[in-house]
Amino acid sequence: MRTGTPPDSSAWRIAVWSLLCAAVMMLAGGRLPADETATVPAAGDRGQGADPLIERMRRAAEAMEWSDELVRHEWRIQRRPGSDSARVLDPTDRVVHSGSAAACREHFDSLEDSGQIPPVDGPTVILLHGLGEGRGSMRPLANYLREHHEATVLTFGYASPRAGVDDHARALGSVIAGLNGANRISLVGHSLGNIVVRRWMADAPAADLDRIERMVMLGAPNQGSDLARRVSQVWLLSRLSTGAAREMVLDWPRIARNLVVPPCPFGIIAGGTGDAEGYSPMLEGDDDAVVRVEETRLDGADDFVLLPVRHAFMMRDPAVQEATASFLKGGRFGATATDPSAAAGER
């Protein structure tokens, strides 16, 4: 029996748009990961004998339908943006309750009161995925940090194409506000995830901002995205784009006005080859196949490192993982940088 609310017709629009964007990424020289792109479906939702590609598409589309509003370790309350439809997920991403937001919160509170959901205390790290991805894309980095960094590591999922950056920032704010026992919070964003954090910081309560210790940006389009501007010139992609995707493609100047420089120490990890060519022949200068190195830069950064890694693979790259852990511990990337020019021969 399916306990989640079935996606409406816009889910197919989102799925088609995502596939088209994936094609653009591949033309740019990038490649989407074959796995870790979405949350694991509930056991009752798995189709018997389903085609693996179709199943991946279904999982990816579902991951872009819901945004987290409360997170405790791997337990979470999610809401479908723009509605009162909510659900509670257990650590296996099984839907254990669904209904209104108030009903789901009541159920979640009862699980906490019974001790089934442990509290989150002390130092905490929140990981945010990028556009068109799910929480699963951050899993390799989350697993690494759980082994190499003394903090509770959480992942934050948001329906990137279904709602705008402002909505995602509010959802992030709800998650952070709900972590009452987390006295020190660090943030790690991939791609669009960094824009969501910077938007949240613009309006965040002072008490919550004071708890933010450090931030690491992976492949952040801090100066907008030339690839997104190229996508805007493709009529079909422009018409199909929705939510934050549409904003990045068509409305970057407005988004940029509402972003702030993080008030906490922050470091930037950019991907590239260390030469003027980069990974993509479609982009000018060095790039990670999706974001140009110069687009990642932001005045005020405490550290910056360029590593030979493509945009889609940052979270699973050992050098990126090591550099992220180093900055979270001491505010510097340390001796983790690799000579990007060595990647030139790998293209």
N, C-alpha and C positions, 0 to 999 in steps of 0.2 A: 504494500500500500504506500502510495506516495504521500508524504506529509507536507511537502513544500508547495507553495503556490506556483502553478505552472507559469512559465514566462509568456508574456503577451507577444503580439506579432513584432513588436520592436526588437525583440531578442534576435530574430532572424536578420533584421536590418543591421544590428550590431555585429552579428556573426559574419555576414557578408562583407561589411566594411572592414572588419579585422582581417579577413582573408585577403582582401585587396591591398590593405596596408602591408601585410606580410609580403605580398608580391613586390611592392615598392621597396621594402627593406632588402629583399633578396637582390633586386636590381641594383640597389645602392651598394651591394657588397656584403650585406649582413645576412644573418640567418637566425630564425627563431629556434629556440631549444625544442627538441622533440618531446621532452617531458618537463615536469616541474612547472607547467604553465597554468595550472589551475588547482583548485582544491580537490581532494579526493571525494567522489560522489558517495552518497549514502548507500549502504549495502543494498537496500531495497530498490535503489534507483538504477543499478547496473543492468544493462540489457544483456540477456543471455546470447552469446554468440555474436555480439555487435561487432561491426567492422571497427578496427582500432582507430582509423582516421575519423570516422563518424563519431565515435565515442570521445575522442580528444576534442573535436569541435563542440560536442554537447557540453563537455566539462568546462571548456574555455568560455562558452557563452554563459553558462550558469554562474561562473565566477565573476562575470561582469554585470550580474543582475543585483547583487547584494553588497551593502556596505556595513562594516562593523560599527557598532555603537557602544559596546562594552566588551572588554577582553580580560580574561583571567587565565593566564597560561594559554592552553589551547582550547579552552571553553570560550564561547562568545555569543553575544546577541547581535544579530544582523537585521537590517531593515532594507526593504526595497525602496530606493529613493523616490520621494514624491508621494509616498503612501503611508498608511499605518500598518502595512503588512510586515510582520516580523517573524523571526524564527530563532531558536536556540540550537547551537551546534555543540556537540561533545568533541573531545580531542581527536576522534576519528572522522570528524566532519559529518557525523550522522545527525539528522534533524530529530531532536528529542521533544521539541514542542514548537508549535506554530500558532499564529493568531495575531492579535493586536499587540502593539508595542508594550502597553501596560500589562497585558496578560503574560507576555514573555518575560518581562522584568519580574513579575511576581513569581513565576516559575523559577527563574534564575536565582532569585533571592532565597527561595526555599531550598535549592540545591546548595547554596552557600551556607545557609543556617544548619543544614544537616551534615556539613563537612565534606560533601562530595566534591565541591569546588574549593581548592585551597586559595588563600589570599596571596596577593602580590605585595611583597615588602622589600625595602632596601633598594639598591641600585638596579635600574631597569633599562633595557635597550628595546626600542621599538623600530622595526624594519618596515619600510613602505615600498611597494612594488611600483612599476611604471605603467604607462599607458597600454591598454589592451592586454594586460597580464592579470594573473591572480596571485594570491598569497604564496602559492606553491613555488613561484619563480624565485622567492627569497629563501626557500628552504635550505639550499646548500650553505649559504652564508649564515643563516640562523643556527644550523647544526654546528658549524665551525666555531661560532662565538660561544655557544653553550659549552664547548669543550675548552676554549682558550680564554674566556673572559668571565670574571666572577660577577655575574649579574643575571637577573631573570631576563630572558630574551623572548620578546613577543613579536608577532607579525600582525600588521594592520592591513586589512583588505578593503578595497573600495571599488564601486562600480564605475570605473573610469569613463566609459563612453555614455553611460546612462544619465549622469548628472554633471554639473559644472564644478570648476575648481573651488568656488565658494562653498558648495555643498560638501565636497570632500574635506575641506578644511574644518567645517563644523563637525563632521563625523569624527575626525581626528581629535578635535577639542573635546568631544564627548568621551572618547576613550581615555584621554589623558586625565580629564577631570575625575573619571571614575577610578583612577589608580591612586586612591587616597594614601595607601601605605608606601608608595614608591617615592622615596625622599630625593633621589637623584635619577633623572631620566635623560638618556642619550638617544639620538635619532639617527638612523641610517636610511637614506633615500636612494632609490634608483630612478634615474630619468625624471618622469613627471612627479614621482613621489617627493622630490625636493621642492617642486613648485607648490605642492599641497602644504608642505611644512612651512615654507616662507609665507604663504597666504594665511595660514593659521596664526603664525607669529605676529602678523600685522594687527590682529584684534584680540589676541590671547589675554586672559586675565593675568595681572602681574604676578599673582601667587603661583600660577602654573608656569609662567616663564621663568620664575626664579628657580624652579626645580630642574630646568633643562641644563644639563652639564656640558655636553658636547654634541656635535653633529658631523657626520661624514656624508659627503655627496658623491654619488657614483654616476658618472655620465650625465650630469645635470645640464639641461638646456637653460642655463641661467640668463642667457642673452637671447632667448628664443631659438627657433630651429629653422635653419635653411631648408632642411628636408621637408618640414611641415609646410613651408611656403611653396615648395615645389608641388607638394600634394594638393595645395589649394588651387593649383592651375589645372588639375585633372578634374574635369567636370563631374564625373561620376563619384569620385571620392569626396568632393566638396558637398554634393547633395546628400550622400549617405552619412557623412560624419555627424556625430551627435555629442552632447555633453562636453567634457573636457577635451575630447578629441577635436570637436568643432572649434572650440576656443583656441586651442593651440594652432590650428590650421588657419583660422580666419580672424581671430580677435586677440592676438598677442599683445598689441599696444595697451588694451584695457587691462589685461591680466597683469602686465608688467607694472602698471601704476599702483597695483594693490599688493605688491610683494615688498618684503623688507629684507635687509641684510640680517642674518641671524645675530642676535645680541650675545650669543654664547660663542666660545671657541669653535671654529669649524674648519674642516679640511676638505679638499676637492681631489678626487681621483678621476683622471681623464684617461680614456683609451685612445691609442694612436700608434703610428709606426715610427714617429720621431723624424719624419721627413715631410716634404711639401706635398706628398701624394696621398697619404692616409690609406684607409682600407677601401674607400668608395671612390670610383671615378666620377660619380655624380656631384660630389661635394668639393669645394675649393679648400685647399690646404689640408693639414693633418686632421684626421677624424677617426671615430671608432665604428664607422659604417652607418651611423645614424646621427650622431651629434659631433659637430666640429669641435676641436680642442679649444679654440678661441671662444666658442659659445659656452663652455663650461666655466670660464673664469668669472670671478666675482670679487670686487674690491673688499678688502677686510679679511680675506682668508688667512688662517694661521699657518697653513701648509698646503702644498700642491704637489702632486706627483703624476707623472705620465707613465702609463704601463702599456705594454703591447697586448692589448686585449680588445676584442670586439664588444660592442654595446650589449648584445643579448647574452654574452657569456660572463659578464663581470662577476656575478654573484657566486659562480663556481670556480673562478680563477684563483689558484693558491696565492699568488702575489697580492691580489686584491683583498683576499680574506685576511692575510697577514697584516697588510697595511691598515685595514679597517680596525682590527683588534689593537694594533699599536697606537693608533690615534685615540681610540676610546680609552685606553689605559693612561696615556701620557700626553696627549695633545699634539703628537708629532707622528709622521708616518715612519720615521726611522730609516734603517738601511734596507728597506724592502723594494726600492725602485730597481727596475731592470732596464737595461739599455733598450729603448724602444726601437732603435735602428736594427736590432737583431731580428725584429719581426718582419722587416722588409723582405727577407728571403723566404718567408713563409707564405706570402700571398700567391 
